[in-house]
Amino acid sequence: MSKTTRATQALQKAGVAFRTHTYTYDPNAERIGLQAAEAIGAAPHRVLKTLMAEVDGKPVCVVVPSDREVSMKKLAAAFGGKSAHMMKPADAERLTGYHVGGISPFGQKRLVPTAMEEAALAEETVFLNGGQRGLQVEVAPEAARLALGAKAAALIA
């Protein structure tokens, strides 16, 4: 497995310090983020999942702890919208250039507004997808938020 991806290149370009962690990706896992947390030995609330959604028909990226669910109402409010829903997997892959299970908020093909769960900012480090299945990057959450130009918001149900 290559540890050089568009995501890791974007982090390097932004000057963000990170460490890579590889694991055996299980395509049959019920919840990919929880499987990643277990595989790398990290608390599930520190492993953040990257989800692609639409707010009032416009694409957005949302980053939340893998053991929590996104509140669509809170997500819409974070972007000043009225309604939000998850993007179809094929649309998310086309927009980001990554495969589901390997979608990173970093280095996506098209830059979209991003929101990050504010509770994650209290952690010393968090893990995010590194741009391919089975690769996580460990970063300081505020450095990740700044590199993404993400807004911090209460997003979880």
N, C-alpha and C positions, 0 to 999 in steps of 0.2 A: 504494500500500500504506500502510495506517495504521500508524503506529509507536506507537499507543496501544492496548494490549490489556489484558486482565485481568492478565497477567503484569507488564507495565510499571507498571500501577497498583499492584499488590501491592508491587513494589520501591520505588516512590515512597512508599507508605504506611509501609513498613518503614524508610524513610530510607536506603536502599542506593543509593550512587552507581553509575551504569551508563551505558554508551554503547550506542547501537543500531547495528547493521550489517545492511544489507539485501543480498540477493542473489537471483538468479533460481533459484528452486526447481525441481529436476528430478524429477518424479514417477517417472521411470523409472530413477533412480539405484539402483545395486545396494546401496549403503550410504549412507543419507541424511546421516549425520554427516560422513562423509569428503567427500561432495560439498559440503557446507556449508563445511568447512575449506578446501577448494581454492578455492571461490568467493570467500571473504573473505580468503584469503591467510594463514591461520593454521595453525600446526602442528597436526596431527590430535589429538595428546594434550592440547591446550589446548581443543579443542571437545568439550564434554561432551554425551553423549546422555542423554535422559530416557527411561527405560523403566518400564513398569508391569508388576508381577509380583504373584504371590500366594505368601505364606509360610504354610504350614499352612492354606490356604484363605482367608487374610485379605489384602486388597490392601495393597501397598506401592509406593513410588516409589523408583527407584534411578538414581543419576546417576554415569556412568562415562565415561572418555575414549572418543571415537568410534572410535579405532583398536584398541580392546580389546573382549573379550567378558566378560560377567558369569559368574562361577562360581556356579552354583546352590547348591552346597554352602556356599560362603562367604556367599552372600546369606542362606540359611536361618539359618546360625550367627549372622550379624550381628543378626538379630531374635529369636534364641533359639528358632528353630523347627527342625523336622526335615526338611522338604522345601520346595522352591521351584520355581516354574515361571513362564514368561512368561504374561502375561494376553493373552487374545484381543484383537485390534485393536478390534473393535466394543465390547467391554467396557471397554477403556481409554478409548475416546472417550466412552462414556456416563458413566464415572466422573469423568473430568477436565473434560469440556466442550470439549476441544480435538480437532482432527483429527490422525490419525497423520501424522507429518512436521511437526507444529506443536505437539506436546505439550510444554509447559513445566512445570517443577516448581513454578513460581510461579503463584498465582492459580487453582489447580485448583478445580473446583466442590465437591469433597469433600476435606477435609484427611485425608491418610493418612500413616502413618509413612514417613519418608524416610531413606535412607542415601546417602552420597556417598563415592566412592573417595578414600581418605586421601591417595594420591599426588598428587591434583589440588590439594591444599591447599598444596603446595610452589611452585605457580606464582604469579607476580605478579598475573596476571589470567587468567580463563578465559571461555569463551563458552558460553552456554546458550540454548536455544530461547526466543524472546521471546513465544511464544503464538500464532504463526501461521507458516505455511510461508513461508520466505524471510526470516525475521527472527531475528537473534541478538542477545543482550544480552551485553556484556562487563562483567564484575564481578570484584571481588576474591573469591577462592574462600572465604575464611573469612567474609566478609560474607554471601555467598550461603548458606553452611552455617548461619550463625546465623539468617538470615531464614527459612530453611526449618525450623528446629528439627531439622536433620538430624544423624544420628550419622555420624561419620567411621569408616570401616572398610575393611579390605582386601577388595575385592569382585571383583577381576579374576582371570581364569583364568591 
